[in-house]
Amino acid sequence: MEHIDDRQIKADDRQYVLHSWTRQKDVHPKIIRKANGIFFWDEAGRKFYDMCSQLVYLNVGHHHPKLMEEFKHIGEIPLASPGFATASKAELAKKIIEVAPENMAKVFFANGGADSNDHAVKIARMFTGRYKIFSRYRSYHGATFGAGNLSGESRRFTVEPGLPGFIKFETPYLYRETVHFDSEEAAADFYLERLNNQILYEGPDTIAAIFMETIPGSNGVLIPPKGYMEGVRELCTKYGILMICDEVMAGFGRTGKMFAVEHFDIKPDIMTFAKGVTCGYSPLGGVIVSREIADYFDDHVLMTGLTYSGHTVSTQIGCATLDIYKEEHLVEHAAEMGEVLADRLEQLKRFASVGDVRCIGLFAAVELVKDKATKEPLIAYGMDYGKDKAGLMSKFVGLLMAHGFYTYSHESSVMIAPPLIITADELNEAMDLFEQALTDFEKLYLFPRQNLMAPQN
Ligand SMILES: Cc1ncc(COP(=O)(O)O)c(C=O)c1O
C-alpha cells in the first residue's frame, strides 16, 4: 500500500469508516505508528503502555518476532474450503485439545468470539433436542444476533425484542450484592438456589444449555464465589443441561491458567474461544466439545458451518501462537505477574474513589465510586456508549491516556489486562501512571476542595 499521511488517514476514516459502539461524531482515533511488546506509539510519537492488550487479545504482545516470521510464509499456505483437511487446521485442533480439560475431544473453528458462541448454541440445541438457553445478566458474548441475545448488558438492547427461549439469570456480584453473606460459600449457595428455582420455573426439560463467561470480563472481572461454578455444574448434570463456558476473553493464559475453568473443579460440556488463540494476528475463534458431543455428531449431521471454518492462514498463525505460550511459559508468567498486579491493586484501595478491585492472573478491574460508603457508581447502569461522553468515566480514561496508560472502561470499572509478556518492572511503571492519573482525577473532578486520601478501612 502506498504511504498515506496521517492527516489523510484521519480524514478518510472520518468520511468512510463506521466505528463500533459509539456516536460517530465522538470518534477521534489515534493512529498506531509503531508497536513493540507491551508498547505502542501514536502518530505524534507518544508512547503508551498497552494495558488492555488492545481488546484483551494481544497476549503475546505487539509485533512478536515469531509471528512476524510466520507471516513471511503466508504465500506458501494453500487456501482450502472447510471440506478439505489441512495441516494447520488438524495441528491446531490437536494442540487445543491437548491443553483443554481432559473430557474435551474436538474443535469446530469459526471466525471470532460471537459467531463461535452462535455455533455453540446451535450445537447444544442439536445435541439435547431442547431449545431454551440460560445466560447471565452482566455478561458479554458478542454482537451477532445470537450472541447479542446471550449477552446480559446494555449492548444487547439493539437485538431486542430478543429471541424466544433466551433466559437471563444473575451473575454473582458480591461487591454490589445487598444481601450480606458470612462466606463466599454462603453467597454461592444463595445464587445457586435462585438458579435452581429459575430452572424449575422454566422447565428443566426445555433447557439445552447454561451459557456463562467463566469469569465475566468486560463487565468488570466478576470472579465467582467459592463453590459457585461447581454448583452450576451439579445443576447442569442433574437436569441434563449442557454447561457452556465462554473462554473468549478469559482463555489462553489470561487468568494464570490456560483456561479459566481450571480454577474450578469443573468440566464444561462445551467451551468457546477466540482472541488469545491467535492473539489477534489473524481472526479466529471456535467451539470445543466434549467426547460425548463429538461422538453424537458421528451419526448426526452437524447442521452448521461457515466459509472460513478452519481458515488456513488463521490456523497456521494459531499453531505458532500456541507454541509461543509453551516456549515462553506465558501461562505461568501470567500467574506470577498476577501477584505483582494484585499487590498494586490492593494499594489502590487507599484512594477515596476506589470501591473495589478484582484480579485473577493478569485479568483485573478497578471499580470506581463517587462515595465509598454509599458505593454510588461513577456512571449509572446502561449509560455507557455515547450517552456519557462528557461523564466522569470518560474523563478518567482520558487522563489515563494522557499519562500514557492505554485501556478502556465499562460501566464504572476500568479494565487492566496487559500482554502476558509484561515484566514486573513494566507493570509497576504502568501502575505508577495509573496512580498519577487517579490522583489528578480526584483532585480535578471528584474532591477538588478536600483531602484526597480516604481513611484506611
Ligand atoms: C467473553 C466474550 N465473548 C465473546 C466476545 C465476542 O468476541 P468477538 O468480538 O470476537 O465477536 C467477547 C468480546 O470481547 C468476549 O469478551
The ligand as an ORCA input file, in Angstrom:
! r2SCAN-3c Opt
* xyz 0 1
  C     -16.395    -13.169     26.718
  C     -16.567    -12.710     25.299
  N     -17.274    -13.459     24.453
  C     -17.454    -13.099     23.171
  C     -16.910    -11.933     22.687
  C     -17.128    -11.540     21.263
  O     -15.981    -11.763     20.512
  P     -15.836    -11.085     19.070
  O     -15.771     -9.622     19.290
  O     -14.555    -11.692     18.534
  O     -17.007    -11.491     18.259
  C     -16.148    -11.126     23.535
  C     -15.561     -9.866     23.054
  O     -14.985     -9.088     23.764
  C     -15.981    -11.521     24.885
  O     -15.292    -10.766     25.742
*
